[in-house]
Every structure is written in structure tokens, then in C-alpha cells.
């Protein structure tokens, strides 16, 4: 449904996106995460046809978003972070007006309005001016307009920004429900949002794509913690030589043990080889376990000051 190929976006001397590529199939809820200014919004503007990339290509449902922009946009429902909603209009009038702009036939309009009003829980807000609604109900109204034309793809930019805890739970539940039928991209810098709603995570930091994994695979992780008894020399160098070990970090520990964290490609049999290595070296292993990846830890590790320059 969504394909990005080597996307690059420059704003003058600042590179907001640097060779970003990914493919999202139908029916997947994807969290596009990263610090503020990482390039998430730039990526979403390109995917929705609001911004032409400096180089690279993006396709929506088989349509090139630059060469076939209107055809691509017919498949997209877009909710920007600050939804451009006319606050002096009644909710029902705003949604009816948006249905006309979307060229929804008059014979189908009432049915589509009823569907999105029910899906977004707006039954009691229809006769209220948008400007009188809480932030949560304004977000619901923005989501309703994005769903009016029954798009295949929903692109949501910080949909829970500024909401209270109860409103956040409501929006999360709505997104999970939508993900059963549609492809959803959820942009956020709140990592708990991804854990609660998404099937897959794309992490962008300083314009570069650093993580692209299903959430289940990410949670399993590809790290191993090795702890041996006593202060031992050469542990990191020894395990670094094993096939499948990409990097080794020392872990601060007490004076009675030596610990290292291995970054691996999850090759089968690696734990057994580590055990054999420890036996050959005469190490007394007190812990040898796979490490659970943590989004927040990677987020902090990758964060750089330069990311604050772009959005």
C-alpha cells in the first residue's frame, strides 16, 4: 500500500530526510517514531503529496505521489497534528462540507456521515460548534473528516498531542479498531503510543531510518547479556570474534563480576557457542540471557542535538 524509495529532503543546507526507504503492506498499524525534529512530519508531508521530495519516490496504492498526486490522495485520510478545523462551524456542518469537498455522491453522503460519527463517538457533539469542543473531541472531529471518504490508508500526525489520559485511551482504542481494516501510520514521539497501538515501528532520528521491525520482533530483541564471575580480562575481545556478534558493550557491574552486552543478528546456536567459549576460557558464567530491546533506550542513544533543526 505504501512504498518509500530513497527519500531525501533538503531545506537549504539542512537535510531533513536522508535516503529513507520502507514498504508498508495493507492492514498494518505502523508507528513512525523519533524525537521532535527528527523528520517524521517531513516524511508524512511527502507521503500525502503536500511536499515533493528533493530526490527519491513515494507510492500510495500503486500511484506515484508526485506524478499522480490526486489519484494517490484519494486513498489517504490525513490528520495533521494541528487539524485545520473551522471552529465557528457546527460539527455536522463541518463534516457535511468536507464530504462535499471529497466529492462523496449525495446518495452516499448520509451513510458515510453516520458511519464516521458513530466510529468516532461524535453523536452528542453534532450540533455544537467545533470551537466549543474539548481538545479530545476536536481530534475526534479531525479523525472523522479523515475517514469520510473511506480511505485505504490513514496517516495520523501526533493524534494524542495535548489530550488528557482518558482522551488518549479513547483515541488509542479507535486507532486499534481502525487498524483491523485499514493501513495506519501513526507519527509520535511518545513511545508508549507505539507499544499500545502498533504492529511495527519505524524509528527516524536526524533524518535517518534507524529501526524498521515488527513490534513483536523488536521486543524479542537481538541482544545477549553475558555475566561471568570475577574481574576477567579479555571477555569483550573474545566474544567479539564469534560469528553473528556485531558489537560488544561493557556493562558496569560490581567488583565480583564482569558483564558485556552483545549486539547480534540472532543467529541460531549462538548461545550454545557462547557457553562453549566460556567453558574453554575457564569462565564461571552467572548469567547468559537474551536482552529485551527497549524503544526508549534506543531513542535516547540515537538522539542528537542536530535533530532539533527540522520537523
N, C-alpha and C positions, 0 to 999 in steps of 0.2 A: 504493500500500500504506500509506503513512504521510503524513498531511496535518496540519500545524500551522497554525492561523489566528490571528494576532494574539495570541499567548500573552503574558500578563502575570502575573507572580507577585511579590507583595509579602510580605515578612516584617517586619511592623510598618512602620517608616519606611524600610526598605531595599528597593529594587526589584531583585529578583534577575533577572527577565526583563522586557524592555521591548518589547512589540509584535513578537514573533518569529514569522515565518511561513516555511514551506518545504514542499515536496512531494517525496517520495522514491518513485519507481516500483519495481516488482518487479525483483529481481535486480541491485541496485546496492549496492556497499560504500561507505559514506559515513563520512568522518572528521569527528566533531564535536570541534573543537579550540578551545583557548583556555587562558589562564593558569589556575592554581589559583584557584578562587573566582570564575570568570567567569560561572557559571550553567549549566554543562554538566550537572551532576548533577541540578539542579532541572528542566531540560528533560526528562531521561530519566525522572525520577520522574513527571512529568505524562504522558508518552507511555505509561508502563507502568501507569498508573492508581493509583499509590501516593499521588499528590498531586493535588488538584483545583486548577486554576489560578484566580487571582483574577479573571481575565477571559480571553476567547478560547476556542477549541475545538481539540480534537485528535481525529483519527480514525485508527483502525487497521483496515485491511482493510474499510473502509466502516462501522465501528462507532464511535460516539461513546464515548470512553474514560470519560466521566463518566456518561452515561445508560445505556450498555451495557457496563459495565466488564468483567464476566466474559466476555462474548462477545468483546470486544477482546483480553483477556488470553489466550484460548485460541490466538490466533495469534502469541503472543510467547514467546520464550525470553529470559530476563533473567539476566545475570551481573553482580551488583553488584561494586564494587571490592573490598570485603571480603566474599567469599561466605559466607553463613551455613551452614556445613557442620558437622555434628556430628562432632567429632574422635574420639570414642570408638567410632564405628561402623566396621565394615569397609566398604570401598568398594562391594562388591557388595550389602551390606545397605542401605547408604545409597541407592544407585541404585534398588534394588527398592522401597524405601519411598517414594521420590519418584515412581516410576512409579504406585504405588497412589494417592498424593495427586493425581496428574494424571489419575486415573480412566482410565488406559490399560487396556483389557479384558485379562483374564488370558490369553486366547488369543493376544494380540498382544505381551504384555509381554516374553517371552523374545527375540522377534525385535528389538524396539526396543532392549532392553538390549545385545544383541550388536552392533547397528549402531553405537550411540554408543560402546561400549567400543573397538571397532575404530577408529572415526573419531578418537577422542581418544588412542589409544595406551595404553590402561589395562590391557591383557591381563595384565601381570605384577604389577599392583597390586591386583587384585580382592580378595585375601584379607588385605590389610594394613589396619590401622586408618588412617583418614584423618589422624589426628594424627601418624602416623609418616612421612607423605609429605613430600617436599620441597615448597617453595612452588610450583614448576612443576607438579608432579603434583596438588597441591590445586586449582590453576587448571584443569587438565585435567578434574578431577572436577567442578568447578563448571560448566564448559562442557558436560560430558556431561549433567548434570541439566537444563541449559537446553535441550538438544536432544532430550530423551527423547520428548516428545510430537510431534516432527517439525513444529515451528512454521514459519510462513512468514517470520517476522521474528526476527532475533537482535539484542538490544541489549546491548552489552558495555561496561561502565564500567571503564576503565583495566585491560584484561585482562593486560597485561605488567608491571604495577607490582610492583617488588620481585624480578623474575626476573633470573637471570644471562644473559649474552649468548646462550648456546646455547639456553636455555629460551625466550628472546624469539624467536629464529629459528624454533623449533618452533611457537610459538603463531601467529606471522605466517603460516607456511605453512598452518596449519589454517584461519585466517581467510580466506585467499585461496581455499582449496578450498571453504569454505562459501559464499563469495560467488558461486560458479558456479551455485548452486541457490536461494539464499535472499537476502532483503534483510537487510543487516547495517548497524547503526550502531555505530561504534567511537568511544567517547569517550576522548580522551587529551590531555595537554599536551605529549607528546613528538612533535615534528613529523616526525621520521624514520619514525614509525609510519605516518603518513598517506602519505608518499611511497612506503613499501614495500608497503602493503596496499590502498589505497583508490582508487576511481574518481572520487570527488567530495569536496570539502571544504566544510564549514560552519564558519566561524570566529566564535565568540562571545566578545566582550570586554565586561566590565562590564554583562552582561545584554543587549547588543545584538548583532544579527547583522550582521557587517561584510563577510563574504565568503561567497558561495554560487556556486561554479563547479565544473565538472568539473576534475579534476586536469590533464588534457591542456590544456584551455583556460587554466587558471591558469598552467601552465608556459610557454605561449606568451607570455602577458603582454600588456598593452596600454600598455606604456611605450616611449618613444623617447629615446635619448641623442643629443644634438647637441653636437658639439665643433667650434669654429672657431678658426682661427689668430689669436693675438694677444689683447690685452685690449680687447674690444669693448664699447661701451656700448649698452644697449637691446635686447640679444638676447632676454631673457626677455619684455619687453613686446611685442616684435614677434611672437614665436611664439604668445604668449597669444591674439592676435587671430584665429588660424586656427580655422575651424570644426572641431569634433571634439577640440580641446585643452581639457581640463577644468581642469588646473592645471599650473604650471611651478615646478620647484625648481632653485635654483642648486646646482651641484656644485663642490666645492672642487677646484681644479686648480693646475697650475704657472703661472708668470708668462708663459709663452709661448702660453697658450690660454684660451678661455672656454668653459665647458661648462654645459649645462642638461639636466635630465631632464623630459620631458613626460609627463603622465598623460593618456591619450587613450581614446577609445571604439573604437579600431581601425578607423576609417573607411577604406575603400579609397581609395587615391590620396593619402593624407596625406603619405607620404614624398616623393612627387613634388612636392607643393605646398611642402614644406619646402625641397627642393632649389631650386625656382624662387625662393622667398623669399630664400634665401641668395645666389643669383645677382644678384637685384635690389638687395640690400643691399651687394653687393660683398664678402661674407664668403668666406673660403677655408675650406671645410669639410674637416676632417681625419677626422671620424667622424660617421656618421649610421646608427644601428643600432637595431633593436628590443631592448628590455631584458627579460631573463628575470625574471619575478616570483619572489620568494623568500619562502616562508612565514615564515621566521624574521625577516626584516627587517620584514614587516608586523606580525608578532606583537609585536616589540619596540616598534614605533612606536605601536601601539594600546594597549599595556599602560598601565594607570593604577593608582595606589595604592588607589583605592576598591574595586577588584575583590576584594580580599582579604576583604571582609566577607561574601561569600556563597559557596555551592558549587553 
